[in-house]
Amino acid sequence: MTTPTSTGPETYRSPLLDRPGAVAGDREDAGVAAHHGDPLREQRLLVEGLAAVDLSHRGVVTVTGPDRLTWLHSITTQHVSTLAARTSAEDLVLSPKGHVEHALHLVDDGETTWITVEPGTAPALVAWLRSMQFMLRVEVTDVTDRYAVVGEPIRSEGAEGEPPTWCDPWPLMGPDSAPYGPIVGHPGEERAWREVIVPRGELVARMSDRPLAGTWAAETLRVAAWRPRLGFETDHRTIAHELDWLRTAVHLHKGCYRGQETVARVHNLGRPPRRLAFVHLDGSGHVLPERDAAVEVEGRVVGRLTSVARHHEDGPIGLVVLKRNTPTDVDLTISGISASQQEIVPR
């Protein structure tokens, strides 16, 4: 069995792809199943809390040592210096100009901080973290070749005796965070999600007694929850405000960290140059537009389609990142397909 390594996710093939009906994913989600024969049924199983998703292509990084939490606190966006054992946090690494570089799904077990990241990004994260160690008592290790991630539609932290478990806080407001989208009635409230980190040798056994859903189903429910994903909703210019990411991943009153000036300036003095929106696509055709397709208003490009999916109830849906001043009441066109937008981050 091959495992993800520093060469990237394209070399990896999950053993769960040997299950009958499994169809492999591509691009960022290559190496694991996109679906197992019926993506719409798999969505329903996730909504009902019955299925699990193979995310063994994700990267896994550990940070050990007595200074690990105070050190991570000092260089990232989240307040983690006093993070209690088996408590999850979402954290971002920003560039000096405040652009999002890494998204960390982080949980500490009392001795080790466990971080899961997007496929293929662990080596770059580890390299940057090691460059920031200086004389502190920390050790950073890429353990992707030894540990795998399993996605579960459960909103609960891992209990004592369970494997390290990151519970997605989206869209719940963190302390000293700020919403750029709705506070009440957010569709993400209906989505339960967590990531369980297990030894790779136990992956098949852990998934053997439950129905499987593929990444298509998980991604569709992510899109319906307006949940941003690194590499999808982000590009080299993205700041967290544009995606309503401050609500779960940024603490606004902690010490200095790289990119903090941009976070504070935009939050206190201005509005982000772009904004995330949710779209319903015309479902009369059988083909969905490709991700990264241009979004147009009367022939003028105003943004891009960052995620697209077919929902089991709502049909074709997507997330788009638009220029901030794009009117909310105009028809959008994406690859010749009309779309109506629902505002997430306001103009």
ZADREN-392978 format. One record per residue (C-alpha): chain; y, z, x; residue in one letter. Coordinates in nm, 3 decimals. Layout:
+------+---------+---------+---------+------+
! unit !       y !       z !       x ! code !
+------+---------+---------+---------+------+
!    A !       Y !       Z !       X !    A !
...
+------+---------+---------+---------+------+
END
This chain:
+------+---------+---------+---------+------+
! unit !       y !       z !       x ! code !
+------+---------+---------+---------+------+
!    A !   0.000 !   0.000 !   0.000 !    M !
!    A !   0.343 !  -0.088 !   0.131 !    T !
!    A !   0.627 !   0.158 !   0.095 !    T !
!    A !   1.005 !   0.116 !   0.098 !    P !
!    A !   1.139 !   0.141 !   0.450 !    T !
!    A !   1.462 !   0.070 !   0.633 !    S !
!    A !   1.386 !  -0.302 !   0.604 !    T !
!    A !   1.478 !  -0.286 !   0.237 !    G !
!    A !   1.316 !  -0.283 !  -0.108 !    P !
!    A !   1.205 !  -0.647 !  -0.096 !    E !
!    A !   0.906 !  -0.545 !   0.118 !    T !
!    A !   0.780 !  -0.292 !  -0.135 !    Y !
!    A !   0.519 !  -0.334 !  -0.409 !    R !
!    A !   0.438 !  -0.037 !  -0.629 !    S !
!    A !   0.067 !   0.035 !  -0.687 !    P !
!    A !   0.154 !   0.067 !  -1.057 !    L !
!    A !   0.210 !  -0.309 !  -1.067 !    L !
!    A !  -0.170 !  -0.331 !  -1.066 !    D !
!    A !  -0.174 !  -0.189 !  -1.420 !    R !
!    A !  -0.271 !  -0.456 !  -1.679 !    P !
!    A !   0.034 !  -0.627 !  -1.828 !    G !
!    A !   0.280 !  -0.515 !  -1.560 !    A !
!    A !   0.546 !  -0.775 !  -1.474 !    V !
!    A !   0.743 !  -0.724 !  -1.154 !    A !
!    A !   1.120 !  -0.690 !  -1.151 !    G !
!    A !   1.363 !  -0.868 !  -0.921 !    D !
!    A !   1.687 !  -0.819 !  -0.731 !    R !
!    A !   1.764 !  -0.446 !  -0.698 !    E !
!    A !   1.461 !  -0.355 !  -0.907 !    D !
!    A !   1.209 !  -0.567 !  -0.718 !    A !
!    A !   0.883 !  -0.395 !  -0.631 !    G !
!    A !   0.840 !  -0.205 !  -0.960 !    V !
!    A !   0.764 !  -0.319 !  -1.313 !    A !
!    A !   1.041 !  -0.478 !  -1.520 !    A !
!    A !   0.816 !  -0.435 !  -1.822 !    H !
!    A !   0.456 !  -0.384 !  -1.923 !    H !
!    A !   0.429 !  -0.657 !  -2.184 !    G !
!    A !   0.661 !  -0.537 !  -2.461 !    D !
!    A !   1.010 !  -0.432 !  -2.347 !    P !
!    A !   1.136 !  -0.350 !  -2.698 !    L !
!    A !   0.841 !  -0.121 !  -2.770 !    R !
!    A !   0.894 !   0.042 !  -2.431 !    E !
!    A !   1.255 !   0.119 !  -2.528 !    Q !
!    A !   1.134 !   0.291 !  -2.843 !    R !
!    A !   0.884 !   0.496 !  -2.644 !    L !
!    A !   1.164 !   0.612 !  -2.415 !    L !
!    A !   1.387 !   0.702 !  -2.709 !    V !
!    A !   1.098 !   0.905 !  -2.851 !    E !
!    A !   1.051 !   1.080 !  -2.516 !    G !
!    A !   0.696 !   0.951 !  -2.468 !    L !
!    A !   0.705 !   0.707 !  -2.175 !    A !
!    A !   0.783 !   0.729 !  -1.804 !    A !
!    A !   0.937 !   0.473 !  -1.568 !    V !
!    A !   0.824 !   0.385 !  -1.217 !    D !
!    A !   1.133 !   0.417 !  -0.995 !    L !
!    A !   0.936 !   0.437 !  -0.671 !    S !
!    A !   1.163 !   0.173 !  -0.516 !    H !
!    A !   1.454 !   0.418 !  -0.508 !    R !
!    A !   1.550 !   0.578 !  -0.178 !    G !
!    A !   1.492 !   0.948 !  -0.112 !    V !
!    A !   1.690 !   1.147 !   0.146 !    V !
!    A !   1.661 !   1.515 !   0.238 !    T !
!    A !   1.919 !   1.742 !   0.396 !    V !
!    A !   1.800 !   2.070 !   0.546 !    T !
!    A !   1.962 !   2.351 !   0.742 !    G !
!    A !   2.178 !   2.651 !   0.650 !    P !
!    A !   2.503 !   2.450 !   0.645 !    D !
!    A !   2.372 !   2.169 !   0.421 !    R !
!    A !   2.558 !   2.249 !   0.099 !    L !
!    A !   2.895 !   2.345 !   0.248 !    T !
!    A !   2.876 !   2.035 !   0.469 !    W !
!    A !   2.798 !   1.798 !   0.180 !    L !
!    A !   3.073 !   1.967 !  -0.020 !    H !
!    A !   3.326 !   1.886 !   0.253 !    S !
!    A !   3.253 !   1.513 !   0.275 !    I !
!    A !   3.177 !   1.407 !  -0.084 !    T !
!    A !   3.347 !   1.417 !  -0.425 !    T !
!    A !   3.150 !   1.694 !  -0.594 !    Q !
!    A !   3.168 !   2.074 !  -0.571 !    H !
!    A !   2.824 !   2.161 !  -0.429 !    V !
!    A !   2.893 !   2.443 !  -0.182 !    S !
!    A !   2.754 !   2.703 !  -0.425 !    T !
!    A !   2.499 !   2.483 !  -0.602 !    L !
!    A !   2.220 !   2.700 !  -0.741 !    A !
!    A !   1.856 !   2.614 !  -0.681 !    A !
!    A !   1.710 !   2.363 !  -0.928 !    R !
!    A !   2.056 !   2.266 !  -1.050 !    T !
!    A !   2.146 !   1.897 !  -1.050 !    S !
!    A !   2.471 !   1.732 !  -0.948 !    A !
!    A !   2.602 !   1.379 !  -0.929 !    E !
!    A !   2.806 !   1.305 !  -0.619 !    D !
!    A !   2.987 !   1.008 !  -0.467 !    L !
!    A !   3.064 !   0.897 !  -0.114 !    V !
!    A !   3.398 !   0.718 !  -0.098 !    L !
!    A !   3.560 !   0.496 !   0.161 !    S !
!    A !   3.885 !   0.614 !   0.322 !    P !
!    A !   4.068 !   0.411 !   0.055 !    K !
!    A !   3.873 !   0.575 !  -0.226 !    G !
!    A !   3.630 !   0.295 !  -0.305 !    H !
!    A !   3.280 !   0.398 !  -0.416 !    V !
!    A !   3.022 !   0.346 !  -0.140 !    E !
!    A !   2.724 !   0.561 !  -0.244 !    H !
!    A !   2.612 !   0.742 !  -0.559 !    A !
!    A !   2.401 !   1.051 !  -0.492 !    L !
!    A !   2.159 !   1.203 !  -0.743 !    H !
!    A !   2.140 !   1.547 !  -0.585 !    L !
!    A !   1.938 !   1.863 !  -0.643 !    V !
!    A !   1.872 !   2.160 !  -0.415 !    D !
!    A !   1.549 !   2.362 !  -0.420 !    D !
!    A !   1.688 !   2.660 !  -0.228 !    G !
!    A !   1.579 !   2.528 !   0.113 !    E !
!    A !   1.626 !   2.151 !   0.096 !    T !
!    A !   1.880 !   1.926 !  -0.072 !    T !
!    A !   1.703 !   1.625 !  -0.225 !    W !
!    A !   1.899 !   1.307 !  -0.288 !    I !
!    A !   1.783 !   0.988 !  -0.460 !    T !
!    A !   1.981 !   0.669 !  -0.414 !    V !
!    A !   1.976 !   0.303 !  -0.510 !    E !
!    A !   1.696 !   0.090 !  -0.362 !    P !
!    A !   1.763 !  -0.017 !  -0.005 !    G !
!    A !   2.070 !   0.205 !   0.043 !    T !
!    A !   1.908 !   0.512 !   0.202 !    A !
!    A !   1.933 !   0.386 !   0.564 !    P !
!    A !   2.308 !   0.325 !   0.537 !    A !
!    A !   2.363 !   0.663 !   0.373 !    L !
!    A !   2.157 !   0.843 !   0.637 !    V !
!    A !   2.345 !   0.666 !   0.917 !    A !
!    A !   2.681 !   0.770 !   0.772 !    W !
!    A !   2.572 !   1.129 !   0.708 !    L !
!    A !   2.443 !   1.165 !   1.063 !    R !
!    A !   2.774 !   1.032 !   1.195 !    S !
!    A !   2.946 !   1.318 !   1.013 !    M !
!    A !   2.721 !   1.601 !   1.136 !    Q !
!    A !   2.921 !   1.713 !   1.440 !    F !
!    A !   2.804 !   2.063 !   1.541 !    M !
!    A !   2.684 !   2.179 !   1.199 !    L !
!    A !   2.333 !   2.310 !   1.135 !    R !
!    A !   2.202 !   2.026 !   0.922 !    V !
!    A !   1.928 !   1.767 !   0.951 !    E !
!    A !   1.929 !   1.444 !   0.751 !    V !
!    A !   1.602 !   1.254 !   0.696 !    T !
!    A !   1.510 !   0.936 !   0.512 !    D !
!    A !   1.183 !   1.033 !   0.341 !    V !
!    A !   1.154 !   0.722 !   0.121 !    T !
!    A !   0.823 !   0.633 !   0.284 !    D !
!    A !   0.678 !   0.971 !   0.179 !    R !
!    A !   0.828 !   1.039 !  -0.163 !    Y !
!    A !   0.862 !   0.838 !  -0.483 !    A !
!    A !   1.082 !   0.875 !  -0.791 !    V !
!    A !   0.960 !   0.884 !  -1.151 !    V !
!    A !   1.204 !   0.846 !  -1.442 !    G !
!    A !   1.149 !   1.056 !  -1.753 !    E !
!    A !   1.343 !   1.063 !  -2.086 !    P !
!    A !   1.390 !   1.441 !  -2.069 !    I !
!    A !   1.715 !   1.637 !  -2.045 !    R !
!    A !   1.608 !   1.948 !  -1.856 !    S !
!    A !   1.619 !   2.072 !  -1.500 !    E !
!    A !   1.297 !   2.112 !  -1.306 !    G !
!    A !   1.138 !   2.451 !  -1.351 !    A !
!    A !   1.007 !   2.673 !  -1.073 !    E !
!    A !   0.682 !   2.527 !  -0.943 !    G !
!    A !   0.773 !   2.171 !  -1.049 !    E !
!    A !   0.864 !   1.897 !  -0.800 !    P !
!    A !   1.232 !   1.847 !  -0.712 !    P !
!    A !   1.394 !   1.710 !  -1.028 !    T !
!    A !   1.739 !   1.559 !  -1.080 !    W !
!    A !   1.860 !   1.584 !  -1.440 !    C !
!    A !   2.126 !   1.326 !  -1.526 !    D !
!    A !   2.444 !   1.506 !  -1.638 !    P !
!    A !   2.590 !   1.195 !  -1.805 !    W !
!    A !   2.809 !   1.208 !  -2.010 !    P !
!    A !   2.863 !   1.584 !  -2.008 !    L !
!    A !   3.191 !   1.698 !  -1.857 !    M !
!    A !   3.161 !   1.882 !  -1.527 !    G !
!    A !   3.394 !   2.166 !  -1.423 !    P !
!    A !   3.736 !   2.041 !  -1.312 !    D !
!    A !   3.647 !   1.683 !  -1.399 !    S !
!    A !   3.837 !   1.437 !  -1.618 !    A !
!    A !   3.731 !   1.199 !  -1.893 !    P !
!    A !   3.853 !   0.840 !  -1.895 !    Y !
!    A !   3.639 !   0.765 !  -2.199 !    G !
!    A !   3.569 !   0.954 !  -2.523 !    P !
!    A !   3.487 !   1.324 !  -2.517 !    I !
!    A !   3.337 !   1.348 !  -2.867 !    V !
!    A !   3.085 !   1.100 !  -3.002 !    G !
!    A !   2.996 !   0.946 !  -2.667 !    H !
!    A !   2.680 !   0.731 !  -2.702 !    P !
!    A !   2.546 !   0.875 !  -2.378 !    G !
!    A !   2.484 !   1.203 !  -2.558 !    E !
!    A !   2.178 !   1.041 !  -2.717 !    E !
!    A !   2.018 !   0.951 !  -2.382 !    R !
!    A !   1.805 !   1.207 !  -2.200 !    A !
!    A !   1.711 !   1.122 !  -1.843 !    W !
!    A !   1.584 !   1.281 !  -1.525 !    R !
!    A !   1.426 !   1.175 !  -1.194 !    E !
!    A !   1.124 !   1.362 !  -1.059 !    V !
!    A !   1.051 !   1.333 !  -0.685 !    I !
!    A !   0.678 !   1.331 !  -0.607 !    V !
!    A !   0.468 !   1.260 !  -0.295 !    P !
!    A !   0.378 !   0.891 !  -0.290 !    R !
!    A !   0.011 !   0.976 !  -0.279 !    G !
!    A !   0.046 !   1.146 !  -0.620 !    E !
!    A !   0.241 !   0.867 !  -0.793 !    L !
!    A !  -0.051 !   0.691 !  -0.962 !    V !
!    A !  -0.212 !   1.015 !  -1.077 !    A !
!    A !   0.115 !   1.145 !  -1.224 !    R !
!    A !   0.158 !   0.826 !  -1.429 !    M !
!    A !  -0.205 !   0.786 !  -1.535 !    S !
!    A !  -0.193 !   0.991 !  -1.855 !    D !
!    A !   0.123 !   0.855 !  -2.017 !    R !
!    A !   0.255 !   0.522 !  -2.147 !    P !
!    A !   0.471 !   0.331 !  -1.902 !    L !
!    A !   0.807 !   0.168 !  -1.963 !    A !
!    A !   0.965 !  -0.078 !  -1.723 !    G !
!    A !   1.310 !  -0.092 !  -1.571 !    T !
!    A !   1.428 !  -0.336 !  -1.841 !    W !
!    A !   1.383 !  -0.066 !  -2.105 !    A !
!    A !   1.545 !   0.204 !  -1.892 !    A !
!    A !   1.836 !  -0.024 !  -1.804 !    E !
!    A !   1.896 !  -0.117 !  -2.166 !    T !
!    A !   1.929 !   0.247 !  -2.265 !    L !
!    A !   2.158 !   0.304 !  -1.965 !    R !
!    A !   2.385 !   0.022 !  -2.080 !    V !
!    A !   2.387 !   0.154 !  -2.437 !    A !
!    A !   2.493 !   0.494 !  -2.295 !    A !
!    A !   2.785 !   0.334 !  -2.101 !    W !
!    A !   2.636 !   0.479 !  -1.784 !    R !
!    A !   2.768 !   0.314 !  -1.460 !    P !
!    A !   2.523 !   0.217 !  -1.186 !    R !
!    A !   2.607 !   0.157 !  -0.821 !    L !
!    A !   2.575 !  -0.211 !  -0.729 !    G !
!    A !   2.599 !  -0.317 !  -1.092 !    F !
!    A !   2.930 !  -0.187 !  -1.226 !    E !
!    A !   3.065 !  -0.145 !  -0.871 !    T !
!    A !   3.192 !  -0.383 !  -0.607 !    D !
!    A !   3.382 !  -0.331 !  -0.281 !    H !
!    A !   3.704 !  -0.245 !  -0.472 !    R !
!    A !   3.569 !  -0.002 !  -0.731 !    T !
!    A !   3.733 !   0.336 !  -0.778 !    I !
!    A !   3.563 !   0.600 !  -0.992 !    A !
!    A !   3.837 !   0.609 !  -1.257 !    H !
!    A !   3.762 !   0.250 !  -1.362 !    E !
!    A !   3.410 !   0.342 !  -1.473 !    L !
!    A !   3.479 !   0.685 !  -1.628 !    D !
!    A !   3.283 !   0.828 !  -1.335 !    W !
!    A !   3.515 !   1.123 !  -1.280 !    L !
!    A !   3.355 !   1.302 !  -1.576 !    R !
!    A !   3.026 !   1.370 !  -1.396 !    T !
!    A !   3.073 !   1.293 !  -1.027 !    A !
!    A !   3.418 !   1.411 !  -0.915 !    V !
!    A !   3.563 !   1.761 !  -0.887 !    H !
!    A !   3.942 !   1.737 !  -0.898 !    L !
!    A !   4.032 !   2.072 !  -0.742 !    H !
!    A !   3.818 !   2.107 !  -0.432 !    K !
!    A !   3.901 !   2.072 !  -0.063 !    G !
!    A !   3.980 !   1.749 !   0.117 !    C !
!    A !   3.721 !   1.474 !   0.152 !    Y !
!    A !   3.732 !   1.108 !   0.243 !    R !
!    A !   3.905 !   0.906 !  -0.032 !    G !
!    A !   4.055 !   1.209 !  -0.207 !    Q !
!    A !   4.411 !   1.076 !  -0.188 !    E !
!    A !   4.322 !   0.776 !  -0.401 !    T !
!    A !   4.138 !   0.992 !  -0.653 !    V !
!    A !   4.436 !   1.226 !  -0.689 !    A !
!    A !   4.705 !   0.957 !  -0.689 !    R !
!    A !   4.548 !   0.742 !  -0.959 !    V !
!    A !   4.459 !   1.043 !  -1.173 !    H !
!    A !   4.801 !   1.206 !  -1.149 !    N !
!    A !   5.042 !   0.916 !  -1.126 !    L !
!    A !   4.887 !   0.598 !  -1.256 !    G !
!    A !   4.607 !   0.413 !  -1.429 !    R !
!    A !   4.318 !   0.228 !  -1.268 !    P !
!    A !   4.367 !  -0.147 !  -1.217 !    P !
!    A !   4.046 !  -0.230 !  -1.402 !    R !
!    A !   3.851 !  -0.074 !  -1.687 !    R !
!    A !   3.491 !  -0.057 !  -1.805 !    L !
!    A !   3.414 !  -0.186 !  -2.155 !    A !
!    A !   3.103 !  -0.224 !  -2.368 !    F !
!    A !   3.028 !  -0.560 !  -2.529 !    V !
!    A !   2.815 !  -0.690 !  -2.813 !    H !
!    A !   2.706 !  -1.046 !  -2.738 !    L !
!    A !   2.644 !  -1.320 !  -2.991 !    D !
!    A !   2.269 !  -1.309 !  -3.046 !    G !
!    A !   2.226 !  -1.641 !  -3.224 !    S !
!    A !   2.090 !  -1.801 !  -2.907 !    G !
!    A !   1.780 !  -1.707 !  -2.711 !    H !
!    A !   1.936 !  -1.686 !  -2.365 !    V !
!    A !   2.144 !  -1.402 !  -2.227 !    L !
!    A !   2.423 !  -1.469 !  -1.976 !    P !
!    A !   2.346 !  -1.383 !  -1.616 !    E !
!    A !   2.475 !  -1.063 !  -1.466 !    R !
!    A !   2.796 !  -1.118 !  -1.266 !    D !
!    A !   2.902 !  -1.401 !  -1.499 !    A !
!    A !   3.276 !  -1.441 !  -1.546 !    A !
!    A !   3.436 !  -1.293 !  -1.858 !    V !
!    A !   3.704 !  -1.517 !  -2.002 !    E !
!    A !   3.981 !  -1.505 !  -2.261 !    V !
!    A !   4.093 !  -1.853 !  -2.371 !    E !
!    A !   3.964 !  -2.001 !  -2.046 !    G !
!    A !   4.126 !  -1.740 !  -1.823 !    R !
!    A !   3.899 !  -1.514 !  -1.616 !    V !
!    A !   3.969 !  -1.148 !  -1.691 !    V !
!    A !   3.661 !  -0.977 !  -1.550 !    G !
!    A !   3.286 !  -0.993 !  -1.494 !    R !
!    A !   2.967 !  -0.903 !  -1.674 !    L !
!    A !   2.815 !  -0.617 !  -1.475 !    T !
!    A !   2.505 !  -0.538 !  -1.683 !    S !
!    A !   2.332 !  -0.720 !  -1.968 !    V !
!    A !   2.033 !  -0.627 !  -2.183 !    A !
!    A !   1.863 !  -0.679 !  -2.520 !    R !
!    A !   1.860 !  -0.359 !  -2.724 !    H !
!    A !   1.578 !  -0.289 !  -2.971 !    H !
!    A !   1.827 !  -0.217 !  -3.251 !    E !
!    A !   2.164 !  -0.363 !  -3.149 !    D !
!    A !   2.050 !  -0.690 !  -2.993 !    G !
!    A !   2.228 !  -0.834 !  -2.686 !    P !
!    A !   2.463 !  -0.583 !  -2.523 !    I !
!    A !   2.637 !  -0.546 !  -2.191 !    G !
!    A !   2.893 !  -0.372 !  -1.975 !    L !
!    A !   3.194 !  -0.554 !  -1.836 !    V !
!    A !   3.468 !  -0.462 !  -1.592 !    V !
!    A !   3.797 !  -0.610 !  -1.707 !    L !
!    A !   4.154 !  -0.628 !  -1.585 !    K !
!    A !   4.322 !  -0.322 !  -1.732 !    R !
!    A !   4.574 !  -0.514 !  -1.943 !    N !
!    A !   4.314 !  -0.731 !  -2.116 !    T !
!    A !   4.378 !  -0.686 !  -2.492 !    P !
!    A !   4.108 !  -0.500 !  -2.682 !    T !
!    A !   4.133 !  -0.715 !  -2.995 !    D !
!    A !   4.065 !  -1.057 !  -2.841 !    V !
!    A !   3.739 !  -1.250 !  -2.835 !    D !
!    A !   3.570 !  -1.264 !  -2.496 !    L !
!    A !   3.358 !  -1.552 !  -2.374 !    T !
!    A !   3.077 !  -1.507 !  -2.122 !    I !
!    A !   2.889 !  -1.821 !  -2.008 !    S !
!    A !   2.987 !  -1.987 !  -2.334 !    G !
!    A !   2.866 !  -1.692 !  -2.543 !    I !
!    A !   3.117 !  -1.502 !  -2.755 !    S !
!    A !   3.138 !  -1.125 !  -2.718 !    A !
!    A !   3.328 !  -0.844 !  -2.887 !    S !
!    A !   3.438 !  -0.550 !  -2.676 !    Q !
!    A !   3.443 !  -0.179 !  -2.739 !    Q !
!    A !   3.690 !   0.012 !  -2.528 !    E !
!    A !   3.549 !   0.277 !  -2.290 !    I !
!    A !   3.824 !   0.330 !  -2.032 !    V !
!    A !   4.156 !   0.275 !  -2.213 !    P !
!    A !   4.415 !   0.019 !  -2.115 !    R !
+------+---------+---------+---------+------+
END
